[in-house]
Amino acid sequence: MEGDREEGKSFKDLGLCEQLLEACDRMNWKYPSKIQAEAIPHALEGKDLIGLALTGSGKTGAFALPILQSLLDSPQPFFACVLSPTRELAIQIAEQFEALGAGIGVKCAVLVGGVDMVQQSINLAKRPHIIVGTPGRLVDHLSNTKGFSLRTLKYLVLDEADRLLNEEFEKSIDEILKFIPRERRTYLFSATMTSKVKKLQRACLRNPVKIEAASKYSTVDTLKQQYCFIPAKYKECYLVYILNEMSGCTSMVFTRTCDATRFLALMLRHLGHRAIPISGKMSQSKRLGALNQFKAGECNILIGTDVASRGLDIASVDMVINYDIPTNVKLRSWFCVAVLSIT
Ligand code: AMP
């Protein structure tokens, strides 16, 4: 974040109110990041935004802070809705809203699949200010949960918008757009500007300000990238060799299939490594459990499929290994400190 900061600007210069300045201070955010410095003043002026920003750029703060400021000005339940393509990212976003809003009594509800809908409905009955969710589960609640509506919504945020606009989510997003007012602010954050993002820009944004906080496909300066070109039959062997060599490090290993995550984790465990798999085939509680064990340092090797690869904010990862060639190279390396691609 340090290298990413906007020189010379403080959070106060961006026009944030005292309570939110205190919130940034509590988070130990000393200076706004580039995306925050560029996005927040426009957002506070009431503009729609398209932010091109990588994970780790502080983009959550870039949309959460102006939303919270606006909420302070005119408090109401169901004020903002943030959509994310993955459950883990949704939870992470809600945690940031809650942390930033702790001093001002902000209530959040997380609506993601894989967990009990009833508990989520109970949370909705408490009339939270901010809803963070994955599209499918939000549609479920909008259609089936009595008393829940987003008719008075003021802000819609699509995080990881390039992925949300994939076919996978198209129907749900279209449904959601029918349930919410056209008169609202819309923020769209994406790592890439695909033609789909451009399409949605026409559909729901009004004169958006486009902010680019990082050049396309860039990686952080400290990232060392290497690849290892070896016969496929030796891949496992090389993986173990590299992990042995880097045994004191925290590593993430990405595979193409869920089965491979389980297989590699089992193999590495048998060899004495503290490895844990995470994939879409696991229950939501297991996925979160795996992530928490990795974040807490109980396991130092997380082996995941795409489900774990987008937008995760894990404080320190020393090495990332793409065990299979990533389907989307541009996205995969952005949050890495080191990439080793084994082909
Ligand atoms: P994000 O890109 O929103 O996922 O944020 C990545 C990480 O950066 C999170 O752990 C945030 O708490 C942290 N962060 C966000 N804004 C700042 C800031 N201005 N200064 C320091 N850390 C920040």
Residues whose N, C-alpha, C, O or C-beta is under 5 A from the ligand:
A	BS01	AMP	M1 N28 W29 K30 Y31 P32 S33 L54 T55 G56 S57 G58 K59 T60 G61 D313
